[in-house]
Amino acid sequence: MHAVLITFTSSAPLGALHAPFSDYAQALTTIPGLIMKTWINDGTTIGGFHIFETRDAADGYLGSDLIATVLDNPVFSEFAVRHFDTIDDFSAVNGSPTGARAVGG
């Protein structure tokens, strides 16, 4: 499994992004190898924790037209993308889908 943390800032208030983010969330269901995304917001930073089956799947998403719509949107800036290996055996103890897949197959 592979984890990616993507964050960015927005000049638009979060409430104004509800409809486009809802559409984006639906579009994410079609991304090959994406297991889950947890959306995050702290008032100024928006983004998400993404869990992929492989690093190649993560790279595929990061090179996709879907993520390009976010990167090219002028209301978003200060993008940061961090890649992480997952530690599946410990994650399984805490109910992570990465850990569950590692344990359950």
Helices and strands as residue ranges (DSSP letters): E 2-10, G 14-17, H 18-28, E 34-41, E 45-52, H 55-62, H 65-71, E 76-85, H 88-93, H 97-104
